[in-house]
Amino acid sequence: MTYKKHINDAQPPTVDEHFQMILDDREIIDSEFVEVTPDDLPDWFDEKLFKIGQEFYIGNLLGFGAAHITGLTAIIAVPDILEVLLFTKRNATLKLSYKRFAETLLLMYALFRSDMLAPNSKWFNALNVIRRRHANANKRRVSKNLHGIYQKDMAITQFGFLGYIFVSPEKLGLARSTYEQMEGYNHLWQVIGHLLGIDDRINICRRTVKETTELCRRIQNEIIAKHLENPRPEFLQMMTNITHGLWYIDISINENSFLALTYYLTGVKYTKPLGWYSYLNLKYRQFTLYLFNVPLIGWLLRSTFNLILALTYWILEYYPIIPILAFGKKDGQIVLYGN
């Protein structure tokens, strides 16, 4: 399969038009799962730039981990996305919330660290797991005469993985990132979005880092922030399950400090008073990420946390001891690539 049109040519010429398209779009994704392979890579795929994006992630595991977890939390406040998640019931209980976020983190880790073109690579396995889940959820909703998963919501979900990285890199310890690294990460998500079935015209990764940053800022300020300032009760209940489920991955997670960090990255005031532990927990996270921007100290801390998180992801995938003790082996063990 070949794609003659470059993604840059498929998108609206301006950020304003692109943002308006996201607001107006009501096209749904495909309900039929179709497995993708290296043959489905678009003509505009740039292997060198793609790998720069992957290396950027691998070299900054804590900053990206914080951006992804808070970003995925923030987008849940968007009503259409919240509705779909409530429908799937994948966050209905503590156990299910743990599994959803553990699987998401591990699938992203596989996408960011695997060589997609290597023989027997996990890259396309991980991508197809995500595609299958999206297609199944979409089919189930359509079969019940509910609206499917909109293309616009897939685009907003992209924000969860790159929005804060582009809009607030200094808050994530990424202030010293190079333009080439940001460009590589932008291209990485152009490709991932394309292969996940996000229409090139609406993919939020635009032709330049500057334009992608501008579009992410519009999404943050005019969509995400609006719903975080007036969250639905279902969102707050889901957040309790999510943060308590995340505790089995990171025992330092605290619900109020985690939400406060999400609001802080979004530029929205978190109005709920913080207890002493939540306050110290939040300041510890903010200060650690701030130190990443400091020469030498940042390099030492970043290297240390890269090792710790790489080990954490390995344990989570193969030997999740705490979740197994809490939920039993069947529910605590993560099986990413099973049928």
N, C-alpha and C positions, 0 to 999 in steps of 0.2 A: 504494500500500500504506500503510495507516495502523496505528499502534500505540496502542491505547487506554491500556495500562497504563504508568505512569511507571516508569522504571528504579528509582527509590527504593522503589516499592511491590513491585517484583518481587524485591528482594533480602531476605535474612533480616533480621530486626529488629535483631540485635546483631552486633558484630564477631566474637565467639566462635563464634556459629552459622555465620557466613560462612566463617571460617577452617576450621571442621570440615567444611563442605561441600566446600571445596577439597581437603582431605585425602581425603575419601571418594568424590568424584565419579569416575565411569568412563564418562560419556557422551562419545561421539566427535563430532567436527565433521562437517559435511556433505561427502561426497566429490564431489558434483557442483558444478562451478563455475557460479555465477549472477552475472552482472554487476550491480553496484549503480550507481544513478544518484541525482541529487538527489531524485527521487521517493521514495527509500527512507529519507530522513532521518526519524528518529522524531519524534513529535509534541512531545516534550520538548526538542528541539534549541533551544538559545539562541544565536543568531548572535553577539550582543554578547559573551557570556561565552566563546564558542569563540574569537573573535578576540583576546580578552585573553590566552587561553592561548597562541595562536600568537605574539603579540607578546612574551610572556614568554620564549619560546624564542629568538626572533630577537635579543632584546636581551642574551642570555647564551649565545652559541654555544659558548664554551669549556667553561663549567660543564656545559651540557647534553651536549656531545660527550663529556666525560669520564664523565658519569653513564651515558650510553647504551652506550659501548663497554665499560666495566667491568661494567655491569649485564647486558649480553648475554653477557659472558664468564661471569659468576657463575651465571646460570641454566643454562648448559651442564653444570654439575656435577650437576644434578638428573638421576637415572638415566633416567627416561622421556624427557626432552628430549634427553639425550645419545644415547640409543638411536635416536631418530628422525633426528638429525643424522648419526650414523654410517651409518644406512641410506641417506640421500640422497647421501652421499659428497661433500657440498658443501664439506667441509673436509679432504678426503683428501690434497690436495697444497698446496704453497705457492701456486701459481697460483689454485687454486679458492678457497682461503681469502681471498686478496686480493679476488677477484671477489665473493664472498659479502658480505664486510663493506663493500666499496665500494658495492655495490648497495643494501645495507640502509641505509647512511648517506645515500645520495642519495635513496632513496625516502622516508625519514623527513624529510629536508630539504624535499622537495616537499610532503609532507603538512603540514609546519609553516609553510611560507611562502606556499603557494598559496591564493588565494581560491577556495574550493570552488564558490561560486555564480557565479563569473565565466564568461563564454562561453569555450569551449576551454581551460578550466583543466586543469592537470596533476593536480589533486587526485584526481579519481576514477580517472584513468589509473593513478596510483601505487597507490591502494588496491586496484584490481582486479588489478594485477600480483601483489600480496601474496596476495590471495584465491585466485588461480589456482594459485599455487605451493603453498599449504596444501592445497587440494583435490586437486591431483595427487599430492602426497606421501601424503596420506591414502588415496587410491584405490589407489595402488601397494602400500601396506602391507596394506590389507584384502584385496587380490587374492592376496597371498602368505600369507594366514591369520595375519597379525600384527596386534596391536592398532593401531587407528588413532591419530590425534592426539586426545588427550583435551581436553575443555573445560577441565579443571583446569590442563593444561599451557599452554593459551592464556592462562589467567588469570595463571599464574606468569610467563609470558613478558612480560605487561604490566609486571610488576615491573621487568624489565630497562630499561624506558623511563621509569619514574616512581618506582621504589622509593627509590633513594638521594636523589632530589630532595626527597621528602617526609620521609624519616627523618633525613638528614644534610645539610641545605641549607648549613650553615656550612662543611662540608668541601669544598663545590663552589663557594664564592664567592657563595652565594645567601642569606646570612644576612639581608640587608637587603630581601628580597622581601616584598611586601605580601600580605595575606590575599586580596585580590582577584585577584592574579596566581596564587596557588596554587589558588584556587577555579576560575579560568579554565582552568588546566592540568588540573585534575581533570575538568572538564566536557569538555575536549578529548578526553581518553582514554575518557570515558564514550561519546562519540560514535564515536570511531575503533574502540573495542572492539566496539560494537554493530554497526557496518557491516562489521567483519572477520568477523562470525559468532560472536563470543563471546556466549553467552547472558547476558542482562541480570542474571539471578539470581546469576551467578558473577563478573561483571565486578568487578574489585577497586577501582574508583573508586566510593566510597560517597557518601552524601548530604551529608556535610560533610568539610572538609579534615582535621579531627581524626580522624574515623572512618577515612578513607583512610590516614592516617598510622599509626594503630594497627594496621590490617590489614597494611600494608606491613611494619611492624616485626615482626609475628608471622611473616610469610613469610620475612623476612630471618633472624630469630633461630632459627626452628624448622624451616626447610626449607633455605634457601640455606647458612647457616653450617654446619649439620650436614654437608652434603655437601662443602663446601670444606675442612673440617677432616679429612675422610677421603675424598679424591678418588680416583676410579677411575683406573687407569693410562691408559685411553683418553682421559680428560679431559686429563691432563697432556700426552699426545702431541698431542692436538688443539690445546692451547694453544701448543705450539711452532709449529705451522703457522699458527695465527691471528696470533700476534705477529710472526712473520717476514713474513706476508702484509701485516700492517698497516704494516710498515716502508715499503712502497711508497706508502703514503698519508701517513705521518708518519715521516720518517727518524730522528727522535729516539726512536722507540719502542724500548724495551729489555725483553726477556722477563721478567726477574726483577723489575724495577722496576714493570712493568705489573701483574704478578700481585700484588706487594706492595701496590700502590695499590688493587686490587680487594679484597684482604683487609682493608685499612685501612678502606675505605668500608663493608665488611660488619661491621666490629667483631671480626674474627678475626685472631689473630696469625699472621703469615707466618713459618714456622720456617726456611725455607731461608736460609742466610747470603747477604748481598748483597756483591758486590764493590764496589770504590770507585766505579766508573762507575755501576753500578746504584743505589747509595746516593745519589749526587749527582743522578742523573736523577730518582729518587723525590722527593727533597727539593726540587728545582727545581719539580716539578709541584705538590707540596703547598703550597709557599710562594707560588707564583703564584696559586693558587686562594684562599689565605688573604688575600692582598693585595686581592682583589676585594671583600672585606668592609669594607675601609678607605675612609672617605669621601674623595672627590676622586681619590686614587691609584687606588682601585678603578674609578672611572668612566673615568679615562684608560686604564687597562689594558684594561678591558672593551671600550671603543670600539676600541682598537687591535686586539685579538684578534678582534673581530667582523668587522673589515675583512679581516684575514688569513685567517680561516676561510671567509668568504664567497668570497674569491678561490680558496682551496684547493678548495672544493666545485665551483666553476665549472671550474677546471682539471681536476679529477677526472672531471667529466661529459663535458667536450668535448675536452680536450687532455691526457690523462694520460701525459705524456712518459716518466717513469721506468718505469712499467709496460709501455709500448709497447716501450721499449728492452730491457726484461728478458724479456718474454713474446711480443713480436711484436704487430702492430697488431690482429689478430683477437682475441687473448686479453687484450690489455692495455686495449683500448677497452671502455667500458661502454655497453651498449645496454639501457636500462631498459624501453622500451615496445615492443620487438620481439615478434613472435609466438613 
